[in-house]
Amino acid sequence: MQYQRLKKRAEFGQVFKRGRTYGDRYVVLFVLYPGRGPRPRVGFATQRTVGNAVRRNRVRRRLRALYSQYADDVKPCGDLIFLGKKSVLDARWTDLEQSMQRVLRQAGCLGSKG
């Protein structure tokens, strides 16, 4: 399923500033309630402490691939930003799946299938 992306700096800023956070060892989820449409808008970010641009992009790619597995099960709960931590680089895929599922459940964004 195709999902809508957060792209503008101002949109990211709004979610970071006013959104609620749900954390885990690998991922921090920022959620700005309520949603604007039938599907959530999603953004992916990393901190500079993760490393150089290659490493940061790899973290974001892994998070996008993970989210695509759950995109069909995510309810329209608001704007979402997944902030990847440095530990994402060395983590096993199954651990990342559990982490993604855990933060989505904490936020109340995961539907009945997930």
C-alpha positions in Angstrom: 0.0 0.0 0.0 1.2 3.5 -0.8 1.3 5.9 2.1 1.5 9.6 2.2 4.9 11.1 3.2 5.8 14.1 5.3 8.3 16.0 3.2 8.5 19.6 4.3 10.7 20.8 7.2 7.8 22.7 8.7 5.6 19.5 8.8 8.5 17.6 10.6 8.9 20.5 13.0 5.2 20.5 13.9 5.3 16.8 14.7 8.5 17.0 16.7 7.3 20.0 18.6 3.7 19.1 19.4 3.6 15.3 19.0 3.7 12.6 21.6 6.6 10.2 21.7 6.8 6.5 22.1 10.3 5.0 22.5 12.1 1.7 22.1 15.6 0.5 21.9 15.8 1.0 18.1 13.0 3.5 17.2 11.3 6.6 18.6 7.9 7.3 17.2 6.5 10.8 17.2 2.7 11.1 16.7 0.8 14.2 16.2 -2.9 13.5 16.8 -5.4 13.8 15.1 -4.9 12.7 11.5 -5.8 14.8 8.5 -7.1 12.2 6.2 -7.9 8.6 5.6 -4.3 7.5 5.8 -1.5 8.6 8.1 1.3 10.8 6.8 4.7 9.3 7.6 8.2 10.6 7.8 11.6 9.0 8.6 14.5 10.7 10.3 17.8 10.1 12.1 20.1 12.1 14.2 23.5 13.2 13.2 25.0 11.1 16.0 24.2 8.0 13.9 27.1 8.8 11.7 27.8 10.1 8.2 25.2 10.5 5.5 25.6 6.9 4.2 24.9 5.5 7.6 21.9 7.8 8.2 20.4 7.0 4.9 20.8 3.3 5.6 18.9 3.7 8.8 16.1 5.5 7.1 15.9 2.9 4.3 15.6 0.1 6.8 12.8 2.0 8.6 10.9 2.6 5.4 11.2 -1.1 4.5 9.9 -2.0 8.0 7.0 0.4 7.8 6.0 -0.9 4.4 5.3 -4.3 6.1 2.8 -2.6 8.5 1.4 0.1 6.3 -1.8 -1.8 5.6 -2.5 -2.4 9.3 -1.8 1.2 10.5 -5.0 3.1 11.4 -5.3 6.8 10.5 -4.1 8.0 13.9 -2.2 11.1 12.9 1.1 12.2 11.4 3.9 9.8 12.3 7.7 10.3 12.3 10.0 7.3 13.0 13.3 8.4 14.4 16.0 5.7 13.9 18.7 5.3 16.5 22.2 4.2 15.9 21.4 0.6 17.1 19.3 0.1 13.9 22.5 -0.4 11.9 23.6 -3.5 13.7 20.2 -4.9 14.7 18.7 -8.1 13.4 15.6 -7.7 11.2 13.3 -9.6 13.5 14.3 -7.3 16.4 13.5 -4.3 14.3 10.1 -5.8 13.3 9.2 -6.3 17.0 10.4 -2.8 17.8 8.3 -1.2 15.1 5.2 -3.3 16.1 5.8 -2.3 19.8 5.9 1.5 19.2 2.9 1.4 16.8 0.9 -0.5 19.4 1.9 1.9 22.2 0.7 4.8 20.1 -2.6 3.0 19.3 -1.9 3.2 15.6 -1.8 -0.5 14.8 -4.9 -2.2 13.6 -6.2 -5.6 14.6 -4.0 -7.7 12.3 -0.6 -6.5 13.6 
